[in-house]
Amino acid sequence: MSCSQGEWPNHRQQDFDLLVIGGGSGGLACAKEAAQLGKKVAVTDYVEPSPQGTRWGLGGTCVNVGCIPKKLMHQAALLGDMIRDAHHYGWEVAQPVQHDW
C-alpha cells in the first residue's frame, strides 16, 4: 500500500507493509510485533474531540480516559480510606483527612 503525493501535498510517497488503524493497546501491540518482524508499519489513530475539545494521542481509550485513569481514581479513594482508618492501627493522622487534586 502507498500514499501518493496528490493525496497528501508536501509529503513524498511512502510505502508500508502494514497500516494499523487504531493506536490503542491492540493496535500498538500489532504494530510493534510487525516491526520486530522487519515490516514497515504505519499507525493511524483518530479521536473525535469531546465537547470540551479534549483529545488524546496514542494509547487508546484504556490508557487515556478508561482503565488507567479509573485505576488512579480508585487507588486515591482506597488510600483516603486507609489514611482515615489508620488511627485504628496506632497511627497518628491529622483529622479530617482531606484530598485536593
DODOMAR-985055 format. One record per residue: residue number from 1; residue in three letters; x, y, z of N, C-alpha, C in turn. Coordinates in Angstrom, 3 decimals. Example, Ala and Ser with C-alpha at 12.3 -4.5 7.8 and 13.67 -1.06 7.14 Angstrom:
<recs>
[1,"ALA",[13.190,-5.690,7.800],[12.300,-4.500,7.800],[13.200,-3.300,7.800]],
[2,"SER",[12.850,-2.250,7.080],[13.670,-1.060,7.140],[12.900,0.030,7.870]],
</recs>
This chain:
<recs>
[1,"MET",[0.856,-1.159,0.000],[0.000,0.000,0.000],[0.900,1.218,0.000]],
[2,"SER",[0.432,2.330,-0.514],[1.232,3.549,-0.533],[0.322,4.760,-0.456]],
[3,"CYS",[0.919,5.857,-0.067],[0.215,7.138,-0.019],[0.848,8.015,-1.083]],
[4,"SER",[0.062,8.461,-2.044],[0.630,9.245,-3.133],[0.719,10.714,-2.757]],
[5,"GLN",[1.590,11.433,-3.447],[1.813,12.842,-3.165],[0.556,13.667,-3.401]],
[6,"GLY",[-0.278,13.287,-4.353],[-1.505,14.030,-4.624],[-2.484,13.986,-3.464]],
[7,"GLU",[-2.462,12.900,-2.710],[-3.368,12.773,-1.569],[-2.905,13.609,-0.382]],
[8,"TRP",[-1.617,13.714,-0.190],[-1.046,14.480,0.912],[-0.035,15.461,0.343]],
[9,"PRO",[-0.450,16.673,0.020],[0.511,17.642,-0.508],[1.652,17.854,0.484]],
[10,"ASN",[2.806,18.192,-0.010],[4.007,18.454,0.795],[4.582,17.188,1.438]],
[11,"HIS",[4.142,16.033,1.029],[4.683,14.788,1.548],[5.100,13.916,0.368]],
[12,"ARG",[6.197,13.214,0.549],[6.630,12.306,-0.508],[5.942,10.957,-0.335]],
[13,"GLN",[5.963,10.155,-1.371],[5.307,8.849,-1.327],[5.977,7.967,-0.281]],
[14,"GLN",[5.164,7.229,0.437],[5.647,6.293,1.448],[5.048,4.919,1.160]],
[15,"ASP",[5.837,3.910,1.292],[5.366,2.535,1.116],[5.427,1.819,2.459]],
[16,"PHE",[4.356,1.093,2.782],[4.269,0.360,4.038],[3.844,-1.078,3.761]],
[17,"ASP",[4.300,-1.966,4.609],[3.841,-3.348,4.552],[2.520,-3.507,5.295]],
[18,"LEU",[2.303,-2.656,6.299],[1.122,-2.781,7.142],[0.664,-1.404,7.604]],
[19,"LEU",[-0.625,-1.156,7.498],[-1.237,0.047,8.059],[-2.143,-0.409,9.192]],
[20,"VAL",[-1.831,0.025,10.403],[-2.630,-0.328,11.575],[-3.586,0.825,11.842]],
[21,"ILE",[-4.870,0.518,11.887],[-5.883,1.534,12.162],[-6.248,1.423,13.633]],
[22,"GLY",[-5.872,2.429,14.385],[-6.157,2.455,15.818],[-4.887,2.357,16.634]],
[23,"GLY",[-4.652,3.370,17.440],[-3.444,3.420,18.266],[-3.682,2.997,19.694]],
[24,"GLY",[-4.669,2.131,19.916],[-4.900,1.596,21.255],[-3.910,0.491,21.565]],
[25,"SER",[-4.113,-0.175,22.692],[-3.164,-1.207,23.113],[-3.058,-2.331,22.081]],
[26,"GLY",[-4.168,-2.739,21.472],[-4.127,-3.796,20.461],[-3.410,-3.361,19.201]],
[27,"GLY",[-3.716,-2.155,18.726],[-3.074,-1.641,17.525],[-1.580,-1.454,17.701]],
[28,"LEU",[-1.183,-0.912,18.852],[0.241,-0.703,19.103],[0.978,-2.026,19.266]],
[29,"ALA",[0.341,-3.016,19.892],[0.965,-4.339,20.019],[1.157,-4.971,18.643]],
[30,"CYS",[0.154,-4.835,17.786],[0.235,-5.363,16.422],[1.367,-4.685,15.654]],
[31,"ALA",[1.421,-3.360,15.739],[2.451,-2.602,15.027],[3.846,-2.972,15.517]],
[32,"LYS",[3.997,-3.110,16.824],[5.300,-3.459,17.396],[5.744,-4.842,16.931]],
[33,"GLU",[4.835,-5.788,16.959],[5.160,-7.154,16.527],[5.572,-7.173,15.055]],
[34,"ALA",[4.819,-6.479,14.213],[5.148,-6.439,12.783],[6.504,-5.776,12.555]],
[35,"ALA",[6.772,-4.694,13.283],[8.060,-4.009,13.142],[9.209,-4.919,13.578]],
[36,"GLN",[9.005,-5.684,14.643],[10.039,-6.615,15.099],[10.289,-7.723,14.083]],
[37,"LEU",[9.287,-7.994,13.259],[9.442,-8.990,12.196],[9.992,-8.366,10.913]],
[38,"GLY",[10.409,-7.095,10.999],[11.040,-6.434,9.870],[10.094,-5.746,8.907]],
[39,"LYS",[8.851,-5.618,9.267],[7.877,-4.969,8.384],[7.892,-3.461,8.601]],
[40,"LYS",[7.591,-2.729,7.532],[7.478,-1.276,7.590],[6.024,-0.956,7.929]],
[41,"VAL",[5.813,-0.318,9.081],[4.469,-0.167,9.642],[4.115,1.305,9.816]],
[42,"ALA",[2.860,1.631,9.520],[2.302,2.951,9.827],[1.109,2.734,10.753]],
[43,"VAL",[0.971,3.617,11.743],[-0.164,3.558,12.667],[-0.953,4.840,12.510]],
[44,"THR",[-2.267,4.705,12.370],[-3.130,5.878,12.297],[-4.175,5.771,13.399]],
[45,"ASP",[-4.507,6.905,13.977],[-5.480,6.923,15.061],[-6.213,8.250,14.995]],
[46,"TYR",[-7.501,8.228,15.243],[-8.286,9.455,15.245],[-9.251,9.408,16.411]],
[47,"VAL",[-9.338,10.506,17.101],[-10.284,10.630,18.204],[-11.140,11.851,17.942]],
[48,"GLU",[-12.439,11.657,17.937],[-13.378,12.779,17.816],[-13.235,13.628,19.076]],
[49,"PRO",[-12.903,14.912,18.946],[-12.769,15.746,20.150],[-14.082,15.789,20.936]],
[50,"SER",[-13.953,15.813,22.257],[-15.132,15.909,23.120],[-15.731,17.307,22.994]],
[51,"PRO",[-16.922,17.536,23.559],[-17.493,18.890,23.525],[-16.565,19.935,24.151]],
[52,"GLN",[-15.706,19.500,25.074],[-14.741,20.415,25.693],[-13.476,20.570,24.850]],
[53,"GLY",[-13.384,19.827,23.757],[-12.212,19.907,22.889],[-11.102,18.949,23.283]],
[54,"THR",[-11.368,18.060,24.230],[-10.350,17.129,24.703],[-10.019,16.103,23.629]],
[55,"ARG",[-8.727,15.892,23.436],[-8.231,14.875,22.513],[-7.058,14.187,23.185]],
[56,"TRP",[-6.680,13.051,22.692],[-5.500,12.392,23.221],[-4.709,11.796,22.085]],
[57,"GLY",[-3.484,11.394,22.398],[-2.620,10.801,21.395],[-2.752,9.292,21.399]],
[58,"LEU",[-1.679,8.618,21.073],[-1.705,7.162,21.013],[-1.953,6.573,22.389]],
[59,"GLY",[-2.493,5.399,22.405],[-2.760,4.706,23.652],[-4.188,4.233,23.753]],
[60,"GLY",[-5.082,4.887,23.051],[-6.470,4.457,23.038],[-7.251,4.858,24.267]],
[61,"THR",[-8.479,4.405,24.302],[-9.401,4.756,25.377],[-8.890,4.286,26.732]],
[62,"CYS",[-8.405,3.054,26.817],[-7.990,2.495,28.103],[-6.915,3.355,28.762]],
[63,"VAL",[-5.880,3.676,28.041],[-4.770,4.440,28.607],[-5.165,5.881,28.909]],
[64,"ASN",[-5.926,6.483,28.047],[-6.176,7.918,28.158],[-7.392,8.309,28.985]],
[65,"VAL",[-8.486,7.598,28.866],[-9.705,8.007,29.578],[-10.462,6.828,30.182]],
[66,"GLY",[-9.903,5.640,30.135],[-10.628,4.459,30.605],[-9.964,3.796,31.793]],
[67,"CYS",[-9.428,2.613,31.552],[-8.915,1.744,32.612],[-7.865,2.410,33.499]],
[68,"ILE",[-6.850,2.989,32.903],[-5.733,3.519,33.683],[-6.163,4.709,34.541]],
[69,"PRO",[-6.839,5.728,33.987],[-7.303,6.814,34.860],[-8.263,6.325,35.947]],
[70,"LYS",[-9.104,5.344,35.607],[-10.023,4.796,36.613],[-9.245,4.160,37.755]],
[71,"LYS",[-8.170,3.464,37.439],[-7.357,2.835,38.481],[-6.710,3.885,39.372]],
[72,"LEU",[-6.283,4.997,38.788],[-5.709,6.089,39.578],[-6.738,6.643,40.554]],
[73,"MET",[-7.947,6.911,40.065],[-9.007,7.448,40.927],[-9.382,6.439,42.012]],
[74,"HIS",[-9.466,5.169,41.649],[-9.815,4.130,42.613],[-8.740,4.014,43.688]],
[75,"GLN",[-7.466,4.033,43.281],[-6.367,3.937,44.243],[-6.371,5.135,45.184]],
[76,"ALA",[-6.648,6.329,44.661],[-6.716,7.525,45.510],[-7.819,7.378,46.557]],
[77,"ALA",[-8.967,6.837,46.158],[-10.073,6.629,47.101],[-9.698,5.596,48.164]],
[78,"LEU",[-9.069,4.496,47.761],[-8.645,3.479,48.723],[-7.635,4.043,49.711]],
[79,"LEU",[-6.693,4.822,49.199],[-5.678,5.424,50.061],[-6.319,6.361,51.079]],
[80,"GLY",[-7.284,7.152,50.637],[-8.004,8.030,51.561],[-8.681,7.243,52.668]],
[81,"ASP",[-9.321,6.140,52.319],[-9.967,5.288,53.325],[-8.940,4.714,54.301]],
[82,"MET",[-7.798,4.274,53.778],[-6.766,3.708,54.649],[-6.217,4.758,55.614]],
[83,"ILE",[-5.966,5.964,55.113],[-5.464,7.031,55.979],[-6.502,7.362,57.047]],
[84,"ARG",[-7.749,7.430,56.659],[-8.831,7.753,57.586],[-8.946,6.698,58.688]],
[85,"ASP",[-8.677,5.428,58.351],[-8.786,4.331,59.318],[-7.476,4.033,60.046]],
[86,"ALA",[-6.396,4.718,59.698],[-5.069,4.398,60.233],[-5.003,4.508,61.753]],
[87,"HIS",[-5.793,5.395,62.360],[-5.735,5.556,63.819],[-6.147,4.269,64.548]],
[88,"HIS",[-6.937,3.426,63.888],[-7.317,2.140,64.480],[-6.113,1.206,64.618]],
[89,"TYR",[-5.049,1.486,63.904],[-3.859,0.638,63.907],[-2.669,1.329,64.561]],
[90,"GLY",[-2.943,2.376,65.338],[-1.886,3.043,66.091],[-1.222,4.222,65.404]],
[91,"TRP",[-1.633,4.559,64.210],[-1.055,5.698,63.502],[-1.724,6.983,63.981]],
[92,"GLU",[-0.924,8.027,64.108],[-1.467,9.340,64.435],[-1.606,10.117,63.129]],
[93,"VAL",[-2.832,10.353,62.735],[-3.122,11.014,61.466],[-4.029,12.196,61.745]],
[94,"ALA",[-3.652,13.365,61.222],[-4.488,14.554,61.396],[-5.855,14.302,60.777]],
[95,"GLN",[-6.883,14.659,61.511],[-8.255,14.506,61.011],[-8.864,15.887,60.825]],
[96,"PRO",[-9.755,16.142,59.946],[-10.225,15.172,58.963],[-9.223,15.013,57.824]],
[97,"VAL",[-9.204,13.846,57.247],[-8.358,13.579,56.085],[-8.961,14.316,54.902]],
[98,"GLN",[-8.131,15.081,54.201],[-8.625,15.850,53.055],[-7.795,15.538,51.821]],
[99,"HIS",[-8.421,15.707,50.685],[-7.763,15.442,49.404],[-7.990,16.632,48.485]],
[100,"ASP",[-6.950,17.010,47.745],[-7.067,18.110,46.787],[-6.179,17.793,45.589]],
[101,"TRP",[-6.789,17.549,44.440],[-6.006,17.254,43.247],[-5.182,18.451,42.898]],
</recs>
